[in-house]
Amino acid sequence: VQENVLQRVLQLPVVSSTCETLQRKYSSTKESHPLMASVCEVYERGVQGAGALAMWGMEPVVRRLEPQCAFLTMLSPKAVAVANNLACRGLDHLEEKIPALQYPVDK
């Protein structure tokens, strides 16, 4: 089974615990401060709208590039695997040199 460098990074205790802590703090802040909750909700809707607008704007470009991307994907799955493998080896090196990556943020 091919390792995926992005999945490995997200599973690092320091990364996963940071994401969990941020999510808890964000939710707690929204629950504790009604004014802040309304600001956050407006911001969230704005981000969703901007994402939808960006997707809509990019659709013609993606449609136009899709045949070339499909062709490149057919030609270079090995290149993607090589890049992923190289990134995994780099991550191995970082994990060896920086033991703190194996611990949650609070440790």
C-alpha positions in Angstrom: 0.0 0.0 0.0 1.4 3.4 -1.1 1.8 5.8 1.8 0.2 9.2 1.3 2.4 12.1 2.6 -0.6 14.3 3.3 -2.4 11.7 5.3 0.8 11.1 7.3 1.2 14.8 8.1 -2.4 15.0 9.2 -1.9 12.0 11.4 1.1 13.5 13.2 0.1 14.0 16.8 1.3 17.6 16.8 -0.8 18.4 13.7 -3.9 16.4 14.7 -3.9 17.8 18.2 -3.5 21.3 17.0 -6.4 20.9 14.6 -8.6 19.5 17.4 -7.6 22.2 19.8 -8.4 25.0 17.3 -11.8 23.4 16.5 -12.6 23.1 20.2 -11.6 26.8 20.9 -13.5 28.0 17.9 -16.7 26.2 18.9 -16.3 27.2 22.5 -15.8 30.9 21.6 -18.9 30.8 19.4 -21.0 29.2 22.2 -19.7 31.6 24.9 -19.9 34.8 23.0 -23.1 35.4 21.0 -21.8 38.5 19.3 -18.6 36.7 18.2 -20.8 33.7 17.0 -22.7 36.1 14.7 -19.5 37.5 13.4 -18.1 34.0 12.8 -21.3 32.9 11.0 -21.1 35.9 8.7 -17.5 35.1 8.0 -18.3 31.4 7.4 -21.0 32.3 4.9 -18.7 34.7 3.2 -16.0 32.1 2.9 -18.6 29.6 1.5 -19.8 32.2 -1.0 -16.3 33.1 -2.0 -15.5 29.4 -2.5 -18.6 28.9 -4.6 -17.8 32.0 -6.7 -14.2 30.8 -7.2 -15.5 27.4 -8.3 -18.0 29.0 -10.7 -15.2 31.2 -12.1 -12.8 28.4 -12.5 -15.2 26.0 -14.1 -14.5 27.1 -17.7 -10.8 27.0 -17.2 -11.0 23.5 -15.6 -13.3 22.3 -18.4 -10.7 23.6 -21.0 -7.7 22.0 -19.2 -9.4 18.8 -18.2 -8.3 16.8 -21.4 -4.7 17.9 -20.9 -4.8 17.0 -17.2 -6.3 13.6 -17.9 -3.5 13.1 -20.5 -0.8 14.1 -18.0 -2.3 11.9 -15.3 -2.2 9.0 -17.7 1.4 9.7 -18.5 2.8 10.5 -15.1 1.2 8.5 -12.3 4.7 7.2 -11.7 5.9 10.8 -11.3 3.3 11.4 -8.7 4.3 8.2 -6.9 7.9 9.3 -7.0 7.1 12.8 -5.6 5.0 11.2 -2.9 7.7 8.7 -2.0 10.3 11.5 -1.9 8.0 13.6 0.4 7.5 10.6 2.6 11.2 10.1 3.0 11.6 13.8 3.8 8.9 13.4 6.4 10.7 10.3 7.8 13.8 12.5 8.2 11.9 15.3 9.9 10.2 12.8 12.3 13.7 11.5 13.2 15.2 14.9 13.7 12.3 16.5 15.4 10.8 14.1 18.0 8.3 16.8 19.2 6.3 16.0 16.0 5.2 12.7 17.8 3.7 14.5 20.7 0.4 16.4 21.1 0.7 20.2 21.5 0.0 20.1 25.2 3.0 17.8 25.9 
